[in-house]
């Protein structure tokens, strides 16, 4: 466990990438160093962390600033805060890097680790996210996770790591998004914000264990997953499809889920600060009703995310509205985790 804590500390940094004074306002009661704060991890059941990378986005960037902007709208941490992944913004995946570059970056990121351990450490956001989950679960096997993004390539890393570690358990995935994210690749790159779910279903999670809601990109890609389009979601009572989704999961013997929420699922009048908005989106009650229904039906939320908030896109009021809506979704997710 001591080794896991050592590794985990080197994978994250304190919040406030763009604002050195943020930590003082975000955690005003913090009386210890950041390292000492992280050592308290095992005393908590739910943790949150930021994925400050948009290297997996296609054309529109800006989601790297999402985690800290959303924290400012949360005002206080609803769960134990691990900070942000200590990413190198130019990187996406170690698979895309030359060995020489990996070694150079390992030396820069992990100079305090011994040489043998340093050589095993990841340097790109996707692998760093996966490694963080592994090490936290060594320290606290029943820990639940809330990830704040950041682009949605991170959802692949979190979901696949949970499925790998908890391989004796059935895990479902509920995915709210305007886009299906089912492209096999983006220009030959497998794990991006538009291809993560295709590759997750291909390699790690059975398609029938996946439920998608709010999809509006008209690609109509189905591989066996349950899909409720944006139009169908809007035309159906939230309580009705929430109950239907729960019954569907329970019929498969699934009582644990990962809840992935791309902010693009929400209507652009509420959440315009997003790289790829599509008109006629959902409103908070369309999403929150299902979040609330899960623990009522005995389905545990073991991990969740809120992704693709790009604060600098659009106007100031639009950015504030987006972050406020993201914050209330996160609080709802944490409430559901605490309920069961």
Number of C-alpha atoms within 10 A of each C-alpha: 12 10 11 16 17 14 20 22 19 18 24 21 18 19 26 20 18 10 9 10 11 17 17 12 12 18 14 10 8 12 9 9 8 16 14 11 14 19 14 10 19 16 9 13 16 22 22 22 25 31 32 27 33 30 26 27 23 15 9 12 22 22 30 26 24 30 30 27 24 27 22 18 17 19 12 13 14 19 20 19 20 22 23 24 24 23 22 15 13 11 17 26 21 17 12 11 13 9 11 9 12 19 17 11 17 20 17 11 19 19 12 10 16 9 12 8 12 17 14 10 22 23 27 25 29 27 19 25 26 20 21 22 20 20 20 22 18 15 17 17 14 14 18 24 24 28 23 31 31 31 30 31 30 31 32 24 21 25 25 19 20 21 18 13 13 12 11 8 14 17 24 27 26 21 25 27 27 29 25 26 23 20 18 18 17 16 8 7 14 18 26 29 28 22 22 26 28 23 20 20 20 13 10 17 21 17 19 16 21 22 20 21 28 27 27 23 17 11 12 12 14 12 14 13 16 17 19 19 22 25 15 15 19 17 9 13 12 17 15 11 18 21 17 13 21 20 15 16 25 16 10 12 14 20 21 21 22 25 22 22 27 24 33 30 28 30 19 22 16 22 27 27 30 28 23 18 22 19 15 17 25 26 17 15 12 23 21 17 18 20 22 19 17 25 20 14 14 15 21 21 27 23 25 27 29 28 30 32 32 31 28 18 17 14 12 12 11 20 22 20 20 29 29 20 19 29 22 16 20 24 16 17 25 24 17 21 24 15 15 14
